[in-house]
Amino acid sequence: MTLTDEEIMAQRALDQIWEGLDLIAQDCCCAVCEGLLVVRWNSKASIPELVCGTDNTHEGYIKEKSYTQLYKAGYAIPLEVINNLQRKGVI
């Protein structure tokens, strides 16, 4: 079975969408529960979509906080990270 040029281009476009969503999932978390995001296939719409890995009814995502932001907010972070931040003069 040979794919047409249109089918190949459509598959490449879907691959690019999937890769883009995967990058967002790596840098962001669920806006509701701050859980991990996952990319899954939406069979009804025939496209990949980004959803909360904990509860797929949650909507939205936010950028994950950096170690610096977590430290300043009072969260416990690894001592090695604290030492690096102090060495760099960030905290």
N, C-alpha and C positions, 0 to 999 in steps of 0.2 A: 504494500500500500504506500503510495507516494503522496506526500502533502503538497498542496498548492502553495504558491507564493503568499497568498492571502492568509492561509492557515499558519504558515511559518511566521509571518509578521504578527499575527494575533497571538501566537504562543510566546513570541519574544516580548510582546507588550505585557502579557500576563506575568511572565517571569520577572520583568522589571518592576511591576506593581508589587509582586510578592517580596522581592528583595528590598524594596523601599519600606514596606510594612515591617519586614523583619528588622531593619535598622531602627525604626521607631520603637519596636518592641524591646530592643536592647537598651535604649536610652530612656525609656519612659515606663510609667506604671499606671495602673487603673486609678482614675480620678476619685472613685468612690471608696475603695478599700486598700489602695496602694499595693495591690497584688500584681503578680507578673502578667504581662500581656502575651498572647499567643496569636499566631496567624493561622487561620483555618480556611477551608474552602466552603463558600456559601453555595450550595448546590442549586438553590432556587434562583439566585441571581447569576450564577456561573462566574463568580469572581472570588478572589481571596479577600478576607476581611480580618480586621484586628479586633480581638475581643479579650475581655478579662479571663484569665485562666482559672480564676476561682468561681466566678459567677457571670455567665455570658449575658445576663440581663443588665449588668452595669454598663453605663455609657460614659465615654470620655476617657482621656488619658492626660497625665501631667508629666513633666520632666522630673526624673528622679533627682533627689537631693544629693549634692556632693558631700564628701567626707567633711569638708570645711563647714558647710551649712549644718550638717548633723552635729558636729562638735560644738558649734556655737549655740545650737538649740539645746545642748545638754545631753545628747545621746552618747552612749558608750561606743567608741570606735577602737580598732586595734592600736595598741601602743606604738607599733612600728609606723603606722600612718600618722599618729600624733607627732612622733619624732621627726618624720619627714616634713610635716607642715611647719613645725617649729624651725627646722633647719632652713626652710625656704622663706621664713619670716611671714608666713600667711597668718599664723595665730600667735 
